[in-house]
Amino acid sequence: MITLFFGAVILCILAVSNYHSLQKLGFRANDKIGQLRDGSIGFLLSLIPVMALLFLTQSFRTEEALHPFFLLLKEHPHFSTITWIFISAVVVAPLFEELIYRVILQSWLENFLHPIVAIFISSAVFSFVHGFPDCIALFPLAFILGTLFYYRRSYASIVITHAMFNGINLAIALANQQSPG
């Protein structure tokens, strides 16, 4: 709830400031089907490079390196835990993280740097925040999100891509919980 509140405050500040129009920052109500399509394509494009890097970094994935949500899920595999993780990872995290890393950081960097450099920097920051070894596997996702945002200027598209990605990871984690070993 705190994250949602903080995100709402940031949106209000952006709305009242003359920094950019909200539409220029990717908040558009038009072409909803196109934004959904772009978000779905972004998700599909991210799967192969991210999964390949997850496989290549598997040896670094220890119990200590697990994301806190996966540790919580392992310790308390209850419906209420799954529900809160779903809300946090599939709803709140994409809304908040895309606002911070793409809409604010990348848009700001694009004012001073070549777009590819801005995308690279915002992708690197996003990746590093997620810690090692996840930062390696998440960089392609972050780069795709940045590229999608640059070319489509759609907050909805990048949130959809991010939410689908987190949703599939949660589904895989839940499937692994159910399977023996």
Secondary structure, DSSP 8 states (H G I E B T S, - for coil): -HHHHHHHHHHHHHHHSSSS-TTTTT---S-HHHHHHHHHHHHHHHHHHHHHHHHHTGGG--GGGS-HHHHHHHH---HHHHHHHHIIIIIIHHHHHHIIIIIIIIHHHHTTS-HHHHHHHHHHHHHHHT-TTHHHHHHHHHHHHHHHHHHH--HHHHHHHHHHHHHHHHHHHHHHHHS--
